[in-house]
Amino acid sequence: MNWDKIIDAADARGGFTDINKARAADWETCPCGEQDPRIPRDSDEGYPLDHQLLELGLEFAAAVESDDVAYARTLLAAIERRAAEVLARLGE
């Protein structure tokens, strides 16, 4: 999925679809789940083990659920930055 495009479409229509909301609430299809698979995750639930990434993912799901398009866009960028930081630390 391309969350940038999903957010753009939500912005144009004035909110997220029910499918968008369900995908944002699922660790496999949310922006956190779609980051590099090398990021450590819980083996049962699939959530990221990095606390900051976990919190960003929860906030993202809440923003999508409440149709806060601008905040979802901000959180997506933050998730991508944090994922890059986690990956950089793994490479050290």
C-alpha positions as CSV (number, residue, x, y, z in Angstrom):
1,M,0.0,0.0,0.0
2,N,1.0,3.6,-0.5
3,W,0.0,5.5,2.5
4,D,1.0,8.8,0.9
5,K,-1.6,8.2,-1.9
6,I,-4.2,7.0,0.7
7,I,-3.7,10.2,2.7
8,D,-3.9,12.4,-0.5
9,A,-7.2,10.6,-1.5
10,A,-8.6,11.1,2.1
11,D,-7.6,14.8,1.9
12,A,-9.5,15.1,-1.4
13,R,-12.6,13.4,-0.2
14,G,-12.6,14.8,3.3
15,G,-11.8,11.7,5.3
16,F,-10.6,8.2,5.3
17,T,-12.7,5.2,4.1
18,D,-13.7,2.3,6.4
19,I,-11.1,0.2,4.7
20,N,-8.4,2.8,5.3
21,K,-9.3,2.8,9.0
22,A,-9.2,-1.0,9.2
23,R,-5.8,-1.1,7.5
24,A,-4.4,1.6,9.7
25,A,-5.5,-0.3,12.8
26,D,-3.8,-3.6,11.7
27,W,-0.1,-3.9,12.4
28,E,0.5,-5.8,9.1
29,T,-1.0,-3.1,6.9
30,C,-0.4,0.1,8.8
31,P,2.7,2.3,7.9
32,C,4.7,0.6,10.7
33,G,4.0,-2.8,9.3
34,E,4.9,-1.7,5.8
35,Q,8.4,-0.6,6.8
36,D,11.5,-2.8,6.3
37,P,10.9,-6.3,7.6
38,R,14.3,-6.2,9.4
39,I,12.7,-3.9,12.0
40,P,12.2,-6.2,15.1
41,R,8.5,-7.0,15.7
42,D,6.5,-9.0,18.2
43,S,6.3,-12.5,16.7
44,D,2.6,-13.0,17.6
45,E,1.0,-9.6,17.2
46,G,3.4,-8.0,14.6
47,Y,3.8,-4.7,16.4
48,P,7.2,-3.0,16.3
49,L,9.3,-3.6,19.4
50,D,10.8,-0.1,19.2
51,H,8.7,1.9,21.7
52,Q,8.7,5.1,19.7
53,L,7.7,3.4,16.5
54,L,4.9,1.6,18.4
55,E,3.6,4.9,19.8
56,L,3.7,6.5,16.4
57,G,1.7,3.6,14.9
58,L,-0.9,3.9,17.6
59,E,-1.2,7.6,17.0
60,F,-1.4,7.1,13.3
61,A,-4.3,4.6,13.7
62,A,-6.1,7.1,15.9
63,A,-5.6,10.0,13.5
64,V,-7.0,7.9,10.6
65,E,-9.9,6.8,12.7
66,S,-10.8,10.4,13.5
67,D,-10.2,11.6,9.9
68,D,-7.4,13.9,10.9
69,V,-5.7,13.9,7.6
70,A,-3.1,16.5,8.4
71,Y,-1.9,14.7,11.5
72,A,-1.9,11.4,9.7
73,R,0.4,12.9,7.1
74,T,2.7,14.3,9.9
75,L,2.8,10.9,11.6
76,L,3.5,9.0,8.4
77,A,6.7,11.1,8.0
78,A,7.6,10.6,11.6
79,I,7.1,6.8,11.2
80,E,9.4,6.8,8.2
81,R,12.1,8.8,10.0
82,R,12.0,6.6,13.1
83,A,12.1,3.4,11.0
84,A,15.2,4.7,9.2
85,E,16.8,5.4,12.6
86,V,16.0,1.9,13.9
87,L,17.4,0.4,10.7
88,A,20.6,2.5,11.0
89,R,21.1,1.3,14.6
90,L,20.7,-2.3,13.4
91,G,23.4,-1.8,10.9
92,E,25.9,-0.5,13.5
